[in-house]
Every structure is written in structure tokens, then in C-alpha cells.
Amino acid sequence: MAEGINEIEDGNFESEVLKSDMPVLVDFWAPWCGPCKAIAPVVEELSKSFGDQIKFMKCNVDNSPITPGKYGIKAIPTLILFKDGDVVDQITGMVAKSKLEDVIKKVL
């Protein structure tokens, strides 16, 4: 896992994301997903820029299928931004870094 990005699972999603005292960006992904691999470096760059203001987490949908199901995730990569336990924004698919920055800046 990239520095500044932690792995999250069904078992610790509530404590790490929903009860977090800071906003959390969760990257729902799978190792076999090409677009997931393509967006990973972008998320890593953002974690270096915003890591002191937002927690960055990755959730492998193959290992933790319950959480993606709760949020209606049907395609990956899907990135969901949470603040105070609520979904602030959701992006599915490969998008430009600037789009992700705009989403992050909404909660800062």
C-alpha cells in the first residue's frame, strides 16, 4: 500500500471512516481492475498533498464485499468522500486529477 493510504475492510470501516474526526476518501478497487491501477497513482499524489487534512483509504471489493454493497457500488474504481459519517461525493471510473481535487476541496 502506498505511503499515506491505508487498507480498510468491512470489519473496521465504521471505526475508520464513519466515525473519523476528519474527512475520508475511500478508493473501492480490486487488483484485477485496470482502471483501478490507473487511478492509484493519482490518489497517491493527492494523499501527499492533502494527507494532513483528509484520510485516504483503499477497500478491496473482493476481500470486503459488504461495504461496497451498502453504498450501491456496481463499478470500480469508485471513490467516495465521507465527512462526519455521510457521503459528500462519489466518483466512478477514471477521472482527471483536477476533478478529484475539486471534490476534496469541497470538504476543506
Backbone as JSON Lines, residues from 0, in Angstrom:
{"i":0,"aa":"M","n":[0.85,-1.18,0.0],"ca":[0.0,0.0,0.0],"c":[0.89,1.24,0.0]}
{"i":1,"aa":"A","n":[0.47,2.25,-0.72],"ca":[1.25,3.47,-0.83],"c":[1.3,4.19,0.53]}
{"i":2,"aa":"E","n":[2.37,4.91,0.73],"ca":[2.52,5.67,1.97],"c":[1.38,6.69,2.08]}
{"i":3,"aa":"G","n":[0.78,6.78,3.24],"ca":[-0.32,7.73,3.44],"c":[-1.68,7.18,3.08]}
{"i":4,"aa":"I","n":[-1.74,5.96,2.53],"ca":[-3.01,5.34,2.18],"c":[-3.1,4.02,2.93]}
{"i":5,"aa":"N","n":[-4.18,3.84,3.67],"ca":[-4.36,2.63,4.47],"c":[-5.45,1.76,3.9]}
{"i":6,"aa":"E","n":[-5.31,0.47,4.12],"ca":[-6.3,-0.51,3.67],"c":[-7.44,-0.55,4.69]}
{"i":7,"aa":"I","n":[-8.65,-0.63,4.21],"ca":[-9.82,-0.71,5.06],"c":[-10.61,-1.95,4.69]}
{"i":8,"aa":"E","n":[-11.28,-2.55,5.66],"ca":[-12.08,-3.75,5.43],"c":[-13.46,-3.56,6.01]}
{"i":9,"aa":"D","n":[-14.36,-4.49,5.71],"ca":[-15.71,-4.43,6.25],"c":[-15.69,-4.27,7.77]}
{"i":10,"aa":"G","n":[-14.79,-4.99,8.44],"ca":[-14.75,-5.02,9.89],"c":[-14.35,-3.72,10.57]}
{"i":11,"aa":"N","n":[-13.54,-2.88,9.89],"ca":[-13.12,-1.63,10.53],"c":[-13.59,-0.39,9.78]}
{"i":12,"aa":"F","n":[-14.5,-0.58,8.83],"ca":[-14.99,0.56,8.03],"c":[-15.67,1.6,8.92]}
{"i":13,"aa":"E","n":[-16.53,1.15,9.8],"ca":[-17.27,2.1,10.65],"c":[-16.31,2.93,11.51]}
{"i":14,"aa":"S","n":[-15.38,2.26,12.18],"ca":[-14.48,2.99,13.09],"c":[-13.5,3.89,12.34]}
{"i":15,"aa":"E","n":[-13.02,3.44,11.18],"ca":[-12.01,4.21,10.44],"c":[-12.6,5.3,9.54]}
{"i":16,"aa":"V","n":[-13.81,5.07,9.05],"ca":[-14.39,6.01,8.09],"c":[-15.57,6.77,8.69]}
{"i":17,"aa":"L","n":[-16.59,6.06,9.09],"ca":[-17.82,6.72,9.54],"c":[-17.65,7.49,10.84]}
{"i":18,"aa":"K","n":[-16.75,7.04,11.7],"ca":[-16.52,7.73,12.98],"c":[-15.25,8.57,12.97]}
{"i":19,"aa":"S","n":[-14.67,8.79,11.81],"ca":[-13.44,9.57,11.7],"c":[-13.72,11.03,12.03]}
{"i":20,"aa":"D","n":[-12.76,11.67,12.71],"ca":[-12.9,13.08,13.03],"c":[-12.44,13.99,11.89]}
{"i":21,"aa":"M","n":[-12.0,13.39,10.8],"ca":[-11.63,14.16,9.62],"c":[-12.25,13.5,8.38]}
{"i":22,"aa":"P","n":[-12.39,14.25,7.28],"ca":[-12.95,13.65,6.07],"c":[-12.12,12.45,5.6]}
{"i":23,"aa":"V","n":[-12.77,11.51,4.91],"ca":[-12.09,10.3,4.43],"c":[-12.44,10.06,2.97]}
{"i":24,"aa":"L","n":[-11.43,9.83,2.15],"ca":[-11.64,9.44,0.76],"c":[-11.35,7.95,0.67]}
{"i":25,"aa":"V","n":[-12.37,7.17,0.28],"ca":[-12.21,5.72,0.17],"c":[-12.19,5.35,-1.31]}
{"i":26,"aa":"D","n":[-11.15,4.65,-1.7],"ca":[-10.98,4.15,-3.06],"c":[-11.39,2.68,-3.05]}
{"i":27,"aa":"F","n":[-12.55,2.37,-3.65],"ca":[-13.01,0.99,-3.77],"c":[-12.4,0.43,-5.05]}
{"i":28,"aa":"W","n":[-11.66,-0.67,-4.93],"ca":[-10.85,-1.18,-6.04],"c":[-10.73,-2.7,-5.96]}
{"i":29,"aa":"A","n":[-10.06,-3.27,-6.95],"ca":[-9.71,-4.69,-6.97],"c":[-8.39,-4.84,-7.74]}
{"i":30,"aa":"P","n":[-7.58,-5.83,-7.37],"ca":[-6.27,-6.0,-8.02],"c":[-6.36,-6.29,-9.52]}
{"i":31,"aa":"W","n":[-7.46,-6.88,-9.98],"ca":[-7.6,-7.24,-11.4],"c":[-8.15,-6.1,-12.25]}
{"i":32,"aa":"C","n":[-8.45,-4.97,-11.65],"ca":[-9.12,-3.85,-12.33],"c":[-8.09,-2.89,-12.94]}
{"i":33,"aa":"G","n":[-8.05,-2.82,-14.27],"ca":[-7.11,-1.93,-14.97],"c":[-7.29,-0.46,-14.63]}
{"i":34,"aa":"P","n":[-8.52,0.09,-14.72],"ca":[-8.72,1.49,-14.35],"c":[-8.36,1.78,-12.89]}
{"i":35,"aa":"C","n":[-8.52,0.79,-12.01],"ca":[-8.14,0.96,-10.6],"c":[-6.63,1.2,-10.49]}
{"i":36,"aa":"K","n":[-5.88,0.43,-11.27],"ca":[-4.43,0.59,-11.27],"c":[-4.03,1.93,-11.87]}
{"i":37,"aa":"A","n":[-4.81,2.4,-12.84],"ca":[-4.5,3.67,-13.5],"c":[-4.76,4.87,-12.58]}
{"i":38,"aa":"I","n":[-5.8,4.79,-11.75],"ca":[-6.12,5.93,-10.89],"c":[-5.31,5.92,-9.59]}
{"i":39,"aa":"A","n":[-4.74,4.77,-9.23],"ca":[-4.0,4.66,-7.97],"c":[-2.89,5.7,-7.81]}
{"i":40,"aa":"P","n":[-2.06,5.96,-8.84],"ca":[-1.02,6.98,-8.67],"c":[-1.59,8.39,-8.45]}
{"i":41,"aa":"V","n":[-2.75,8.66,-9.03],"ca":[-3.4,9.96,-8.86],"c":[-3.85,10.11,-7.4]}
{"i":42,"aa":"V","n":[-4.46,9.06,-6.87],"ca":[-4.9,9.07,-5.47],"c":[-3.68,9.2,-4.54]}
{"i":43,"aa":"E","n":[-2.6,8.53,-4.9],"ca":[-1.37,8.61,-4.1],"c":[-0.83,10.04,-4.08]}
{"i":44,"aa":"E","n":[-0.82,10.7,-5.24],"ca":[-0.37,12.1,-5.3],"c":[-1.25,12.98,-4.42]}
{"i":45,"aa":"L","n":[-2.56,12.77,-4.47],"ca":[-3.48,13.56,-3.66],"c":[-3.26,13.31,-2.17]}
{"i":46,"aa":"S","n":[-2.92,12.08,-1.82],"ca":[-2.67,11.78,-0.41],"c":[-1.45,12.54,0.1]}
{"i":47,"aa":"K","n":[-0.49,12.77,-0.77],"ca":[0.69,13.55,-0.38],"c":[0.35,15.02,-0.22]}
{"i":48,"aa":"S","n":[-0.57,15.52,-1.04],"ca":[-0.95,16.93,-0.98],"c":[-1.94,17.23,0.14]}
{"i":49,"aa":"F","n":[-2.88,16.31,0.37],"ca":[-3.99,16.58,1.3],"c":[-4.01,15.65,2.51]}
{"i":50,"aa":"G","n":[-2.98,14.82,2.67],"ca":[-2.96,13.81,3.72],"c":[-3.05,14.33,5.14]}
{"i":51,"aa":"D","n":[-2.71,15.6,5.35],"ca":[-2.82,16.17,6.7],"c":[-4.23,16.67,6.98]}
{"i":52,"aa":"Q","n":[-5.09,16.71,5.95],"ca":[-6.46,17.22,6.11],"c":[-7.53,16.16,5.87]}
{"i":53,"aa":"I","n":[-7.16,15.09,5.15],"ca":[-8.1,14.04,4.78],"c":[-7.41,12.69,4.93]}
{"i":54,"aa":"K","n":[-8.15,11.7,5.42],"ca":[-7.64,10.33,5.46],"c":[-7.9,9.67,4.11]}
{"i":55,"aa":"F","n":[-6.92,8.95,3.61],"ca":[-7.05,8.23,2.35],"c":[-7.04,6.73,2.65]}
{"i":56,"aa":"M","n":[-8.08,6.03,2.18],"ca":[-8.23,4.61,2.44],"c":[-8.53,3.88,1.14]}
{"i":57,"aa":"K","n":[-8.14,2.59,1.09],"ca":[-8.48,1.73,-0.05],"c":[-9.26,0.54,0.49]}
{"i":58,"aa":"C","n":[-10.3,0.14,-0.24],"ca":[-11.1,-1.02,0.13],"c":[-11.15,-1.97,-1.05]}
{"i":59,"aa":"N","n":[-10.54,-3.15,-0.87],"ca":[-10.54,-4.18,-1.91],"c":[-11.93,-4.83,-1.9]}
{"i":60,"aa":"V","n":[-12.69,-4.62,-2.98],"ca":[-14.08,-5.1,-3.03],"c":[-14.18,-6.63,-3.05]}
{"i":61,"aa":"D","n":[-13.13,-7.31,-3.46],"ca":[-13.14,-8.78,-3.44],"c":[-13.02,-9.31,-2.01]}
{"i":62,"aa":"N","n":[-12.2,-8.65,-1.2],"ca":[-11.98,-9.08,0.18],"c":[-13.05,-8.57,1.14]}
{"i":63,"aa":"S","n":[-13.68,-7.46,0.79],"ca":[-14.68,-6.83,1.66],"c":[-15.91,-6.46,0.84]}
{"i":64,"aa":"P","n":[-16.78,-7.42,0.54],"ca":[-17.92,-7.16,-0.34],"c":[-19.12,-6.48,0.34]}
{"i":65,"aa":"I","n":[-19.18,-6.5,1.66],"ca":[-20.35,-5.96,2.35],"c":[-20.43,-4.44,2.22]}
{"i":66,"aa":"T","n":[-19.33,-3.76,2.49],"ca":[-19.33,-2.29,2.45],"c":[-19.67,-1.74,1.06]}
{"i":67,"aa":"P","n":[-19.05,-2.23,-0.03],"ca":[-19.44,-1.71,-1.35],"c":[-20.94,-1.94,-1.62]}
{"i":68,"aa":"G","n":[-21.47,-3.06,-1.16],"ca":[-22.89,-3.34,-1.34],"c":[-23.77,-2.33,-0.64]}
{"i":69,"aa":"K","n":[-23.36,-1.9,0.55],"ca":[-24.13,-0.91,1.32],"c":[-24.21,0.42,0.59]}
{"i":70,"aa":"Y","n":[-23.18,0.74,-0.18],"ca":[-23.13,2.02,-0.88],"c":[-23.49,1.9,-2.35]}
{"i":71,"aa":"G","n":[-24.02,0.77,-2.75],"ca":[-24.51,0.6,-4.12],"c":[-23.44,0.64,-5.18]}
{"i":72,"aa":"I","n":[-22.23,0.25,-4.84],"ca":[-21.13,0.29,-5.8],"c":[-21.27,-0.88,-6.77]}
{"i":73,"aa":"K","n":[-21.42,-0.53,-8.04],"ca":[-21.61,-1.54,-9.08],"c":[-20.43,-1.59,-10.05]}
{"i":74,"aa":"A","n":[-19.57,-0.57,-10.0],"ca":[-18.41,-0.5,-10.88],"c":[-17.23,0.07,-10.09]}
{"i":75,"aa":"I","n":[-16.04,-0.35,-10.48],"ca":[-14.84,0.17,-9.85],"c":[-13.88,0.67,-10.92]}
{"i":76,"aa":"P","n":[-13.02,1.61,-10.61],"ca":[-12.87,2.22,-9.29],"c":[-14.03,3.17,-8.98]}
{"i":77,"aa":"T","n":[-14.43,3.17,-7.73],"ca":[-15.36,4.16,-7.21],"c":[-14.69,4.79,-6.01]}
{"i":78,"aa":"L","n":[-14.66,6.11,-6.0],"ca":[-14.1,6.85,-4.88],"c":[-15.24,7.58,-4.19]}
{"i":79,"aa":"I","n":[-15.35,7.39,-2.89],"ca":[-16.4,8.05,-2.12],"c":[-15.73,8.91,-1.05]}
{"i":80,"aa":"L","n":[-16.18,10.16,-0.97],"ca":[-15.68,11.09,0.04],"c":[-16.7,11.18,1.16]}
{"i":81,"aa":"F","n":[-16.26,10.88,2.37],"ca":[-17.11,10.91,3.56],"c":[-16.69,12.06,4.46]}
{"i":82,"aa":"K","n":[-17.68,12.68,5.08],"ca":[-17.42,13.68,6.12],"c":[-18.48,13.51,7.19]}
{"i":83,"aa":"D","n":[-18.04,13.38,8.44],"ca":[-18.96,13.18,9.58],"c":[-19.86,11.98,9.36]}
{"i":84,"aa":"G","n":[-19.34,10.93,8.71],"ca":[-20.08,9.7,8.5],"c":[-21.03,9.71,7.32]}
{"i":85,"aa":"D","n":[-21.1,10.83,6.62],"ca":[-22.02,10.96,5.48],"c":[-21.25,11.01,4.17]}
{"i":86,"aa":"V","n":[-21.88,10.51,3.1],"ca":[-21.3,10.6,1.76],"c":[-21.44,12.03,1.26]}
{"i":87,"aa":"V","n":[-20.3,12.64,0.92],"ca":[-20.29,14.0,0.4],"c":[-20.31,13.97,-1.13]}
{"i":88,"aa":"D","n":[-19.54,13.04,-1.7],"ca":[-19.46,12.93,-3.16],"c":[-18.99,11.54,-3.53]}
{"i":89,"aa":"Q","n":[-19.31,11.14,-4.76],"ca":[-18.93,9.82,-5.26],"c":[-18.54,9.95,-6.72]}
{"i":90,"aa":"I","n":[-17.41,9.34,-7.06],"ca":[-16.91,9.36,-8.43],"c":[-16.64,7.92,-8.86]}
{"i":91,"aa":"T","n":[-17.13,7.56,-10.03],"ca":[-16.89,6.22,-10.55],"c":[-16.1,6.33,-11.84]}
{"i":92,"aa":"G","n":[-15.08,5.49,-11.97],"ca":[-14.27,5.47,-13.18],"c":[-13.05,6.36,-13.08]}
{"i":93,"aa":"M","n":[-12.28,6.33,-14.14],"ca":[-11.05,7.13,-14.23],"c":[-11.42,8.57,-14.51]}
{"i":94,"aa":"V","n":[-10.95,9.48,-13.68],"ca":[-11.21,10.9,-13.87],"c":[-9.9,11.67,-13.72]}
{"i":95,"aa":"A","n":[-9.92,12.9,-14.16],"ca":[-8.73,13.74,-14.08],"c":[-8.42,14.09,-12.62]}
{"i":96,"aa":"K","n":[-7.14,14.3,-12.35],"ca":[-6.71,14.68,-11.01],"c":[-7.44,15.95,-10.56]}
{"i":97,"aa":"S","n":[-7.63,16.9,-11.47],"ca":[-8.28,18.16,-11.12],"c":[-9.71,17.95,-10.63]}
{"i":98,"aa":"K","n":[-10.42,16.96,-11.18],"ca":[-11.77,16.64,-10.74],"c":[-11.76,16.13,-9.3]}
{"i":99,"aa":"L","n":[-10.81,15.27,-9.0],"ca":[-10.69,14.75,-7.63],"c":[-10.29,15.87,-6.66]}
{"i":100,"aa":"E","n":[-9.42,16.75,-7.1],"ca":[-9.04,17.89,-6.24],"c":[-10.24,18.76,-5.93]}
{"i":101,"aa":"D","n":[-11.08,18.99,-6.92],"ca":[-12.29,19.81,-6.71],"c":[-13.21,19.16,-5.67]}
{"i":102,"aa":"V","n":[-13.36,17.84,-5.76],"ca":[-14.21,17.11,-4.81],"c":[-13.63,17.23,-3.4]}
{"i":103,"aa":"I","n":[-12.33,17.08,-3.28],"ca":[-11.68,17.16,-1.97],"c":[-11.81,18.55,-1.39]}
{"i":104,"aa":"K","n":[-11.63,19.56,-2.21],"ca":[-11.67,20.95,-1.71],"c":[-13.06,21.32,-1.2]}
{"i":105,"aa":"K","n":[-14.1,20.61,-1.63],"ca":[-15.46,20.86,-1.14],"c":[-15.58,20.67,0.37]}
{"i":106,"aa":"V","n":[-14.79,19.75,0.92],"ca":[-14.92,19.43,2.35],"c":[-13.88,20.13,3.22]}
{"i":107,"aa":"L","n":[-12.98,20.87,2.61],"ca":[-11.93,21.53,3.4],"c":[-12.34,22.93,3.83]}
